[in-house]
């Protein structure tokens, strides 16, 4: 039994989790949870024992100096609480850490133990994956669940995925078997610009989370950072004709596939989000732009293969034959 001391009774709590690593392309998901923690001044109340779940040769501890004293930070997963007031008070339990190296079932059971003790009503797990999506279009975010009833009531997709999975998939299934409603939100990050940070994908995840849990999230400088990020990638892509042509191909495919989405529910969602924010605080003042502080080498790179541009399409076999002749 997990005993929590010093944590007050929570109001309609939702657990929001993200994990660095395989499920976190562009660090979009972990940055989203870090943003929530920072904006709402989360208070850490628990940390999982690093010895139980991490291989320190894979995720190494770091040494730092504090007032001249050497200290060590161990890779782990921490839980914090944010209290949200207003007309519709609702509290969040934030889970932020690194995908564990071992004992995944025990890891999930420990998190579910905290969820049970805190009265968590739903678990939302954020993830990001590499995809064939252009950086110039809105970031696709899919909401999936293993619960057919939840899929119907919250307009989500019922997951049909088969194949290798990470801790996001394992935790979602653990929640399902434990009878805890669970949703995974996945943002698609362009594979040709996969290096972190990706504020545009982080912003898309937060917007989707906002719709899901009916809670206004302060965005701070994220919208401006997302615009600066896209401008920076635009400029770098324009310098390479192959990349520019590839992006155009992705744009055409995306526009053709999503033409029906230009009406109906998609427009309604955007209009509702606009109305929620219309009477809120003004947009953020100017801040540092990604293009001002970032190295251009962080863009247009496929981390899985080290490429600085997308692969060329295969040549037509008939052309190959004529070359050989």
FILOFI-268518 format. One record per residue (C-alpha): residue in three letters; y negated, z negated, x. Coordinates in steps of 0.5 Angstrom, whole numbers, plus 500, padded with zeros to 3 digits. Layout:
REM FILOFI-268518
ALAYZX/...
REM end
This chain:
REM FILOFI-268518
UNK500500500/UNK493502503/UNK488496502/UNK481499502/UNK476493503/UNK468494503/UNK469501498/UNK466500492/UNK469502485/UNK467510485/UNK465514479/UNK469520477/UNK471521484/UNK473528487/UNK476529494/UNK473534498/UNK477536504/UNK477541510/UNK480542517/UNK479545523/UNK484550526/UNK488555523/UNK485555516/UNK478555518/UNK475562520/UNK468561523/UNK468554522/UNK466555515/UNK470550511/UNK469544516/UNK462546517/UNK461545509/UNK464538509/UNK460536515/UNK454539511/UNK456535505/UNK456529509/UNK450530512/UNK446531506/UNK448525502/UNK449521508/UNK456519507/UNK459513510/UNK466513514/UNK471508511/UNK477510514/UNK480514520/UNK487516521/UNK491514527/UNK490519532/UNK497517535/UNK501519529/UNK499526528/UNK496529534/UNK498532540/UNK493531545/UNK494537550/UNK493541544/UNK487537541/UNK484533547/UNK480527547/UNK473527550/UNK469522554/UNK462521553/UNK457515556/UNK453511551/UNK448506555/UNK452507561/UNK459505558/UNK464511558/UNK467511551/UNK473516549/UNK473520542/UNK480521539/UNK481527535/UNK483525528/UNK481525521/UNK476521518/UNK474519510/UNK467518508/UNK464516501/UNK458519498/UNK454516492/UNK451521488/UNK446519482/UNK442523477/UNK443524470/UNK451526472/UNK453521477/UNK459523481/UNK462520487/UNK465524493/UNK471522498/UNK470527504/UNK476528508/UNK474532515/UNK478533521/UNK483537525/UNK489540523/UNK495535525/UNK500537530/UNK506534527/UNK508529521/UNK505534516/UNK508530510/UNK506523513/UNK499526514/UNK499528507/UNK502522504/UNK497518507/UNK491522504/UNK494521497/UNK495514498/UNK487514499/UNK486518493/UNK490514489/UNK487507491/UNK480510490/UNK482513483/UNK481521485/UNK481525479/UNK481532483/UNK482534490/UNK479540493/UNK481543499/UNK476548503/UNK479554507/UNK476560511/UNK480566513/UNK479573516/UNK479579512/UNK477586511/UNK470584508/UNK463587510/UNK458582513/UNK453585508/UNK456584502/UNK457577498/UNK462573501/UNK468573497/UNK471566495/UNK477565491/UNK479559488/UNK487558487/UNK491552485/UNK499551484/UNK498548477/UNK498553471/UNK494549466/UNK489548471/UNK488555473/UNK487556465/UNK482551464/UNK478552470/UNK478560471/UNK482560477/UNK488564480/UNK495561480/UNK497562487/UNK503567489/UNK502567496/UNK508567500/UNK508567508/UNK506562514/UNK501557511/UNK497551514/UNK495544512/UNK491547506/UNK497550503/UNK501544505/UNK496539502/UNK495543496/UNK503543494/UNK503535496/UNK498534491/UNK501538486/UNK508534487/UNK504528486/UNK501530480/UNK494530483/UNK490536480/UNK488540486/UNK484547488/UNK483551494/UNK477555495/UNK478560500/UNK472564503/UNK473571507/UNK470572514/UNK469579517/UNK474579522/UNK470583527/UNK465577527/UNK469571527/UNK466567532/UNK463560529/UNK458559526/UNK458563520/UNK453560515/UNK454565510/UNK461563509/UNK459556509/UNK454557503/UNK459561499/UNK464555499/UNK458550497/UNK456555492/UNK463555489/UNK464548490/UNK458547486/UNK460551480/UNK467548480/UNK465540480/UNK459542476/UNK454538481/UNK448541484/UNK449541492/UNK442540496/UNK443546501/UNK438545506/UNK437550511/UNK443554510/UNK440559506/UNK435561511/UNK441560516/UNK445565512/UNK440570512/UNK438570519/UNK446570521/UNK446577517/UNK440580520/UNK443578527/UNK449581526/UNK446587522/UNK442588529/UNK448588533/UNK452592529/UNK447598529/UNK447598536/UNK454601536/UNK456607532/UNK463605531/UNK462598528/UNK456601524/UNK461606521/UNK467601520/UNK462597516/UNK460602512/UNK467604510/UNK468597508/UNK462597504/UNK464603500/UNK471600499/UNK468593497/UNK463596492/UNK469601489/UNK474595488/UNK469590485/UNK464595481/UNK467591474/UNK465585477/UNK457587476/UNK457585469/UNK460579465/UNK462573468/UNK460574475/UNK452575473/UNK453569468/UNK455565474/UNK449567478/UNK444566473/UNK447559471/UNK446558479/UNK439560479/UNK437556472/UNK440550476/UNK436551482/UNK429554479/UNK426547477/UNK429544484/UNK426542490/UNK422548494/UNK426552499/UNK427550506/UNK421550511/UNK422555517/UNK428553522/UNK431555528/UNK435562527/UNK442563529/UNK439570532/UNK434565536/UNK439560539/UNK445564539/UNK448569544/UNK450576542/UNK457575545/UNK459571539/UNK458576534/UNK462582533/UNK469579536/UNK476579534/UNK478572536/UNK485574535/UNK485579540/UNK479579544/UNK476585542/UNK469587541/UNK469592536/UNK474594530/UNK480598532/UNK479606531/UNK483609526/UNK490612527/UNK489619529/UNK492625525/UNK499627527/UNK497634526/UNK491633531/UNK496630536/UNK500636536/UNK495641537/UNK492637543/UNK499637546/UNK500644545/
REM end
